[in-house]
Amino acid sequence: MVFVWKEKASLLDKFLQGYYVKPGKGGECNNNFDQALKYRDPNTAQLTNSLKSKGIHLSSSISSSLFYWGVNMFDETIGGYSEKNRKLRQAIAIAMDMENILKYF
């Protein structure tokens, strides 16, 4: 079953409104961590008091995942096979802080 939402509400907002049993996974949810979790240190996360007061519990588990970063080669700005665009893609790849991305996601 697929739901299409016309309004621009986050997955966390829809979870809090009762539309989902779990808040979901993926990049979109990562934008709402500060609303749901607080950190004592980089390795310890706890639910915020507002979510605890609603009876929500935090369950955590470790699972493997795979991410793929791709480029639309038909895009006029970044795609194509010119030397300029190739170097732009290389610069973007160098600028991405993969250690930080892997640390948190």
C-alpha positions in Angstrom: 0.0 0.0 0.0 1.4 3.4 -0.9 0.3 6.7 0.7 0.7 10.0 -1.1 0.6 13.1 1.1 -0.2 16.4 -0.5 1.1 18.5 2.4 4.8 18.8 3.2 4.9 17.1 6.6 8.0 15.1 7.8 7.8 11.4 8.5 8.4 12.2 12.2 5.4 14.6 12.2 3.2 11.9 10.6 4.4 9.4 13.2 3.6 11.8 16.0 0.1 12.3 14.5 -0.5 8.5 14.6 -0.2 7.7 10.9 2.7 5.3 11.4 3.7 2.7 14.0 7.4 3.5 13.5 8.9 6.9 12.5 10.6 5.4 9.5 14.1 5.3 8.1 16.1 7.2 5.6 17.5 10.6 4.9 14.3 12.5 5.4 14.1 11.3 9.0 17.7 12.2 9.7 16.6 15.9 9.4 14.4 15.5 12.5 16.8 13.8 15.0 17.1 17.0 17.1 13.3 16.9 17.6 13.4 13.3 18.8 16.8 12.6 20.3 19.2 14.2 22.6 22.8 13.2 23.0 24.9 13.0 26.2 27.9 12.1 24.0 28.3 11.0 20.4 27.5 7.4 21.3 24.6 7.8 23.7 21.2 8.9 22.4 18.0 9.3 24.5 14.5 10.4 23.6 13.5 13.9 24.3 11.2 14.5 27.3 8.4 15.5 25.0 8.4 12.1 23.3 8.8 10.2 26.6 5.7 12.0 27.9 3.7 10.6 25.0 4.7 7.1 26.0 7.1 6.6 23.1 10.0 4.2 23.7 13.4 4.2 22.0 14.5 0.9 20.6 17.8 0.6 18.9 19.5 -2.1 16.9 22.5 -2.5 14.6 21.8 -3.5 11.0 23.8 -3.3 7.9 22.9 -0.9 5.2 24.2 0.2 1.8 24.2 3.7 0.4 24.9 4.7 -3.1 25.9 8.2 -4.2 25.1 8.8 -7.8 25.2 11.7 -10.3 22.7 12.4 -13.0 25.1 12.5 -16.0 22.4 14.2 -18.1 22.4 17.2 -15.7 23.8 20.3 -17.4 25.6 21.6 -14.4 27.3 18.5 -13.0 26.8 15.8 -15.6 28.4 15.1 -18.9 31.9 14.1 -19.8 33.7 17.4 -20.2 36.9 18.0 -18.2 35.2 20.9 -16.3 32.3 18.7 -15.1 34.5 15.8 -14.3 36.6 18.0 -12.0 33.5 19.5 -10.4 32.3 15.9 -9.6 35.7 15.2 -8.1 35.6 18.3 -6.0 32.2 17.4 -4.6 33.5 13.9 -3.8 36.5 15.4 -2.0 34.3 17.9 -0.1 31.9 15.3 1.2 32.8 14.5 4.8 32.3 10.7 4.6 33.8 10.0 8.1 31.2 12.3 9.7 28.4 10.9 7.5 29.4 7.3 8.5 29.7 8.3 12.1 26.1 9.4 12.5 24.3 7.5 9.8 
